[in-house]
Every structure is written in structure tokens, then in C-alpha cells.
């Protein structure tokens, strides 16, 4: 039986959400939390975008240092040779890529305005795969954007060309959330059987079915004899109505009736990291977690009905499929009511030493001298300027432990013309 791999795309699709965004340090923390959770791969950014270059390079350095392992870090680019060239010029250490191109007739005629034919689409993709392999890419996924509105016969032809030229998997994109669990199951199964590549499911929530479609598509791919890769974002953040929510997908894959007995995740997932990750993403994006969000919403384990309250007090399994502790919930929420020392873009060295000491304990005396302490504080100031909000403790700890990496992440070099 095939396995299910999770590729989280928060740092690519999530940050494309209109009116939202993350600082480069916040994107790095998302990668760290995903790694701690056991997620297989993070689509960590756009290697052809110049303001991402230092962030991407820094995160690849963290991978080399063992901080971001075993998670894979993959980049998203257009499936054209020029983008591949630019990628390896700006981020030469990158090893995992997804190459994307639109495949539906709607996009070919409505976006490319007839300047490309179906044959041109395949030719561009094949050439991009070929160039990526020449540069030494270790894994290449090819993305059929708007796959759910693409003729199945053409999708199979597209996938076969990708396989024959060395691609490692095919991403089927339900770009507009057009699919339903029945159609995506049959399409994913047909692609798996006829293309012979693992099928990656990229689902949006325009019709409210992103999670259901992801699970049904994964079932189709595995029933067709291939591994399945599911794309997710933290808290479902994504363009328009969002993407398949990471926690909801994991809960569905491991808790839903009959599914987990037959279909298995490839990686061991630590669900106890879910609450911490969801809260951080909510804070970083400045988007509250919906009250009814599966697993991490404020009402996910709240009971008001007399019958429900009585039942759950007798045995939580009466009205809860899983326990809140499995998600890492249950710790007391604390609020400072006395003196509180903060550090930020206008903070000083005494306050900074106090805060970092509270976070790191005895490690806080590891500064070589006051000059080093001032240098780290300066990085904290810049991180606050970039985020325009107080840093969480894990961000402060990251800057303290990896100042040279933090400096690279926080540096933006405008393109010189």
C-alpha cells in the first residue's frame, strides 16, 4: 500500500493570501514548528523572488546544521527554463522543486490568451524539468494548475511526459476548489494508474471541501497504486477561501471512520505540537483561529448542552472523538498582572538581558561580553521592526541561539539595476 506524505505550503500559498503576510523570521519559525511536528516537507518560498533569497539560503543553512531536519525544504517556481536558471543563481543550494504551469483550456485561452497551445504547455514543463535535473535537483514535482478543470486525457498526457523526463511526482491542483470527494477520488486514481507517478493533492476551499477532497484524493492515489502527497496550510490560511487545513487533514487521516486502518501516514506526526503551531500562525498572520476550527478552535472541546456536559463528564468519549491533550492543549493561560519587562525595537540592554534570562535560564550568561549582547539585541530590534509586533519567546530564543542566521534572515537587499 502507498503512504500519505504531508507537504505544508503555508510559506508559499499561505503568504499569497490577500492582505496577509509573514516576516522572514516568522516564516522560519513556521518551518521549525513543522519540522518538530514531523511534517515531510515545507514549500518554504519562491526562489525566483529576490527578497526571499537570503531567507531561503538561511533556512537551507539551518537544514545543513541539523536544525531543520528531517523536513525537506522545497521551492515553488513556474515551469519555464528561465525560472529554473534564476532559482539556481539566487539559491544554489536548493534541492527540491515544484514546477507549476496552467493546464486547463480556461487558463490556456483565458490567461495565456491563446499564445500557448496544449503542446506548448507540455514542452515548457519538459524543458523546465530537464534544466532542473541538469542543475542537480534531487526531487521535482510538476504542478498541473487548474487540474480539476483540465481534460483527464490531457492530464494523463501531461503526467506521462513529466515521468518520462524524470519528474518524481505530479501535483493535481484543484485551484478553484471545484472538485468534490467523488470526482477527485476518480481523477486521482486514474492519474495514479495511467501516469505511474505519486499524486500530490492541492485543494482549495471555495466550496468548503478542501479537507474532504484531500483525503478522498489521497485514497484515490493509493487505490491506484501510488503514494499520495497532501498539500496543507496552517489554520487553512490561503488564497480566497483558503487551503486544506493542516490539523484538520491530520485528524481526518488518523481519526476518521475506517480510513486510518487502511491508509497510513508515511511520517510519524506529533499532534501535540498542533496547538503551539496554530497559535503562532494565528498571531503571526494576525488572523484569529475560528471558534469552531477542528482540534484547535476555542469551542473544539467546549460543551454547553446539559446532555452533552453530563455525558462528557462521565466519559469524554461520549462527545469527543479525541482528547484535547493529543493536540498539545490543556496548559493554563497566564496573564502578567504585576511588573512586566518587555524587549522590542526601542528596548535596552538591561531589559533584554532580563527577558532572555527568563527564557533561556542559565544559558543567558553565555554572552562573551557586552558587545555581543548589544549585537544580539540589535537583531531583536530589527526583527520587531520587520514584524511590527512583539516577538514570541521562541523567536527571541532563535535569535539568541543563531544570531548569524538571524542576521541573514532579517537582511533585505533591494535589487540593483
C-alpha positions in Angstrom: 0.0 0.0 0.0 1.1 3.5 -0.7 1.7 6.1 2.0 0.4 9.6 2.6 3.0 12.4 2.8 2.2 15.9 4.1 3.7 18.9 2.2 2.7 22.1 4.0 2.6 25.2 1.8 1.9 27.9 4.4 5.1 29.7 3.4 4.2 29.7 -0.2 0.4 29.6 -0.8 -0.4 30.9 2.7 1.6 34.0 2.4 0.0 34.7 -1.0 -3.3 35.4 0.8 -4.6 38.9 0.0 -4.0 41.4 2.9 -1.9 38.9 4.9 1.8 38.1 5.2 4.6 36.8 7.4 8.0 38.3 8.2 11.0 36.2 7.2 11.7 35.3 10.8 8.0 34.2 11.2 8.3 32.0 8.1 11.4 30.4 9.6 9.6 29.7 12.8 6.8 28.0 10.8 9.4 25.8 9.3 10.9 24.9 12.7 7.4 24.1 14.1 6.5 22.0 11.1 9.8 20.1 11.5 9.1 19.5 15.2 5.7 18.2 14.2 7.1 15.7 11.7 5.7 17.2 8.5 7.5 15.7 5.5 8.2 18.9 3.5 7.7 22.6 3.7 7.2 24.6 0.5 9.2 27.3 2.0 9.1 30.0 -0.6 9.8 31.4 -4.0 13.4 31.0 -5.1 13.0 33.4 -8.0 11.8 36.2 -5.8 14.8 38.4 -4.8 13.6 39.4 -1.4 13.3 35.7 -0.5 16.8 34.8 -1.4 18.6 35.4 1.9 15.7 33.8 3.9 15.8 30.7 1.7 19.6 30.5 1.9 19.5 30.9 5.7 16.9 28.1 6.1 19.0 25.8 3.9 21.9 26.5 6.2 19.7 25.6 9.2 19.0 22.3 7.4 22.7 21.7 7.0 23.2 22.5 10.7 20.6 19.9 11.6 18.1 22.5 13.0 15.7 21.9 10.1 15.9 18.1 9.8 14.5 15.8 8.6 12.0 18.1 7.0 12.6 18.8 3.3 12.6 22.4 2.1 11.1 22.8 -1.4 10.7 25.8 -3.6 7.8 26.8 -6.0 8.5 28.2 -9.4 6.9 28.5 -12.8 7.6 25.5 -15.1 9.7 27.5 -17.5 13.5 27.2 -18.0 14.2 30.8 -17.2 12.7 30.4 -13.7 14.9 27.3 -13.1 18.0 29.3 -14.1 17.1 32.1 -11.8 16.4 29.7 -9.0 19.9 28.1 -9.0 21.5 31.5 -9.5 19.9 33.0 -6.4 19.6 29.9 -4.2 22.2 27.4 -5.5 21.8 25.0 -2.6 18.1 24.2 -3.2 17.4 20.5 -3.9 13.6 20.2 -4.0 11.3 22.0 -6.5 7.8 22.1 -7.7 7.4 23.4 -11.2 4.0 24.9 -11.9 2.1 25.6 -15.2 -1.6 26.0 -16.0 -3.1 23.1 -17.9 -6.9 23.8 -18.4 -8.3 25.2 -21.6 -9.8 28.0 -19.5 -6.3 29.1 -18.4 -4.7 28.4 -21.8 -7.1 30.7 -23.5 -8.2 32.9 -20.6 -4.8 33.6 -19.1 -2.3 32.9 -21.8 -4.7 34.4 -24.3 -4.0 31.8 -26.9 -0.3 32.5 -27.0 0.3 28.9 -25.8 -1.2 25.6 -27.1 -1.6 22.4 -25.1 1.6 21.2 -26.8 3.5 24.3 -25.7 2.4 23.7 -22.1 3.9 20.3 -22.1 7.0 21.4 -23.9 7.7 24.2 -21.4 7.2 21.8 -18.5 9.5 19.1 -20.0 12.3 21.7 -20.7 12.0 23.0 -17.1 12.3 19.5 -15.7 15.3 18.8 -17.9 17.1 22.0 -16.8 16.3 21.4 -13.1 17.8 17.9 -13.4 20.9 19.4 -15.0 21.3 21.7 -12.0 21.1 18.7 -9.7 17.6 19.0 -8.3 17.0 15.9 -6.2 13.2 15.8 -6.4 11.0 17.5 -8.9 7.2 17.8 -8.7 5.3 19.1 -11.7 2.1 21.0 -11.0 -1.0 21.0 -13.2 -2.6 24.3 -12.2 -6.3 24.2 -12.5 -6.1 20.5 -12.9 -9.7 20.0 -11.8 -10.9 21.9 -14.9 -8.5 20.1 -17.2 -9.5 17.3 -19.5 -8.4 14.0 -18.0 -6.9 12.6 -21.2 -4.7 15.7 -21.4 -3.7 15.5 -17.7 -2.5 11.9 -18.3 -0.5 13.0 -21.4 1.0 15.9 -19.3 1.9 13.5 -16.4 3.4 10.9 -18.7 5.6 13.5 -20.3 6.7 14.6 -16.8 7.5 11.0 -15.8 9.4 10.2 -19.0 11.6 13.2 -18.5 12.5 12.5 -14.8 9.9 14.2 -12.7 9.2 12.5 -9.3 5.5 13.3 -8.7 2.6 15.1 -10.2 0.7 17.8 -8.3 -3.0 17.8 -9.2 -4.3 21.3 -8.3 -7.9 21.9 -7.5 -7.0 25.5 -7.9 -10.6 26.9 -7.6 -12.0 24.3 -5.2 -14.1 22.9 -8.0 -13.8 19.2 -7.2 -15.8 17.1 -4.7 -14.7 14.0 -2.9 -16.2 11.7 -5.6 -14.7 13.4 -8.7 -11.2 13.9 -7.1 -11.1 10.3 -6.0 -11.7 9.0 -9.5 -9.3 11.5 -11.1 -6.5 10.8 -8.6 -7.0 7.0 -9.1 -6.9 7.4 -12.9 -3.7 9.5 -12.7 -2.0 7.0 -10.4 -3.0 4.1 -12.7 -2.2 5.7 -16.0 0.7 8.0 -15.3 2.6 5.9 -12.8 3.7 8.8 -10.6 2.8 9.6 -7.0 -0.1 12.0 -7.0 0.1 15.3 -5.0 -3.3 16.8 -4.0 -3.5 20.6 -3.8 -7.0 21.6 -2.7 -8.7 24.9 -2.1 -11.8 25.6 0.0 -14.0 27.7 -2.4 -16.8 25.2 -1.9 -15.9 24.2 1.6 -14.4 20.8 0.7 -10.6 21.2 0.8 -10.0 18.8 3.6 -12.6 16.2 2.4 -11.2 16.4 -1.2 -7.6 16.0 0.1 -8.5 12.8 1.9 -10.6 11.4 -0.9 -7.8 12.3 -3.4 -5.2 10.6 -1.3 -7.4 7.5 -1.2 -7.7 7.5 -4.9 -4.0 7.8 -5.5 -3.2 4.9 -3.1 -6.0 2.8 -4.5 -4.4 3.5 -7.9 -1.1 2.0 -6.7 0.9 5.2 -5.9 1.9 7.3 -2.9 -0.2 10.3 -2.1 1.1 13.8 -1.1 -1.4 16.2 0.5 -0.8 20.0 0.5 -1.9 21.8 3.6 -1.6 25.2 5.3 -1.6 26.0 9.0 -5.2 27.1 10.0 -6.2 26.7 6.4 -4.8 30.2 5.5 -4.7 30.6 1.8 -5.9 32.4 -1.2 -9.7 33.3 -1.3 -11.4 30.7 0.9 -8.1 29.1 1.9 -6.4 25.7 1.6 -6.8 22.4 3.3 -6.1 22.9 7.0 -3.0 21.0 8.3 -4.5 19.9 11.6 -7.9 19.0 10.1 -6.2 16.9 7.4 -4.1 15.1 10.1 -7.1 14.5 12.3 -9.1 13.2 9.3 -6.3 10.9 8.2 -5.7 9.4 11.6 -9.2 9.5 13.3 -11.9 9.2 10.6 -14.0 6.1 10.4 -12.1 3.2 8.8 -9.6 5.4 7.0 -6.6 5.2 9.3 -6.9 1.4 9.4 -6.2 1.1 5.7 -4.3 4.3 4.8 -1.2 5.3 6.7 0.9 8.5 7.0 4.5 8.0 5.9 5.9 10.1 8.7 5.3 9.9 12.4 3.3 13.1 13.2 3.5 14.6 16.7 0.0 16.1 17.0 0.9 17.5 20.4 2.7 20.3 18.5 -0.6 21.3 16.8 -1.8 23.8 19.4 1.5 25.7 19.6 1.8 25.9 15.7 -1.8 27.0 15.2 -1.5 29.7 17.9 1.8 31.0 16.5 0.4 31.2 12.9 -2.7 33.0 14.2 -0.5 35.5 16.0 1.9 35.9 13.1 -0.8 36.3 10.4 -3.0 38.4 12.8 -5.9 36.1 12.0 -7.9 34.6 14.9 -8.4 30.8 14.9 -12.1 30.2 14.1 -14.0 29.3 17.2 -15.2 26.0 15.5 -11.8 25.1 14.0 -11.3 21.3 14.3 -8.9 20.5 17.1 -7.6 24.0 17.9 -10.7 26.2 17.9 -11.9 27.6 21.2 -15.1 25.5 21.1 -13.4 22.3 19.8 -13.7 20.8 23.4 -16.4 23.1 24.9 -19.8 21.7 26.0 -22.8 23.7 27.0 -25.8 21.4 26.4 -26.9 19.7 29.6 -27.0 16.3 28.0 -23.6 16.8 26.4 -21.9 18.2 29.5 -23.3 15.3 31.6 -22.1 12.8 29.0 -18.6 14.2 28.6 -18.1 14.4 32.4 -19.0 10.7 32.7 -16.8 9.7 29.8 -15.2 12.2 27.4 -15.5 9.6 24.6 -19.3 10.2 24.7 -18.9 13.5 22.9 -15.3 13.8 21.9 -13.5 11.8 19.2 -10.1 12.6 20.6 -8.7 14.2 23.7 -7.5 17.8 23.9 -4.2 16.7 25.3 -3.4 15.0 22.0 -3.3 18.4 20.3 -1.0 19.8 23.0 -3.8 21.8 24.6 -4.6 22.0 28.3 -1.9 24.2 29.8 -3.0 27.1 31.9 -3.2 30.5 30.1 -1.3 33.1 32.2 -1.5 36.9 32.1 1.0 39.2 33.7 -0.7 41.2 36.4 2.4 42.7 38.1 5.7 44.1 36.7 6.4 43.0 33.2 9.7 43.7 31.3 9.5 43.6 27.5 12.1 44.0 24.8 11.5 45.4 21.4 12.6 47.8 18.7 13.3 50.5 21.4 14.4 48.2 24.2 17.7 48.5 26.1 20.3 46.0 27.2 19.2 45.6 30.8 15.6 44.8 29.8 16.9 42.5 27.1 19.2 40.6 29.5 16.3 40.2 31.9 13.9 38.8 29.2 16.4 36.5 27.6 17.4 35.3 31.1 13.8 34.4 31.9 13.5 32.5 28.6 16.9 30.7 28.4 17.7 30.4 32.1 21.4 29.8 32.9 22.2 29.9 29.1 21.7 33.7 29.3 25.1 34.2 30.8 26.7 32.8 27.7 27.3 36.2 26.1 31.0 36.6 25.7 30.8 40.3 26.5 28.6 43.3 26.5 29.4 43.9 22.8 27.9 40.5 21.8 24.8 41.2 23.9 24.3 44.5 22.2 24.7 42.9 18.8 22.0 40.3 19.6 19.8 43.0 21.0 20.2 44.9 17.7 18.9 41.9 15.8 15.9 41.7 18.1 15.2 45.3 17.5 15.3 44.8 13.7 13.1 41.7 14.0 10.5 43.7 15.8 10.7 46.4 13.2 10.1 43.9 10.5 7.2 42.0 12.2 5.6 45.2 13.7 4.6 43.1 16.7 6.3 41.8 19.9 8.4 38.6 19.3 7.2 35.4 20.9 9.7 33.6 23.2 10.7 31.1 20.6 11.7 33.9 18.2 13.8 35.5 20.9 15.4 32.2 21.7 16.1 31.6 18.0 17.9 34.9 17.6 19.8 34.3 20.7 21.0 30.8 19.6 21.6 31.6 15.9 22.5 35.3 15.6 24.4 34.9 12.3 21.4 33.0 10.7 19.0 35.6 12.1 21.1 38.4 10.6 20.8 36.8 7.2 17.0 36.3 7.6 16.5 39.9 8.6 18.6 41.4 5.8 16.8 42.7 2.7 18.9 43.7 -0.3 16.9 45.6 -2.9 17.7 44.5 -6.5 20.3 46.6 -8.2 19.5 47.7 -11.7 
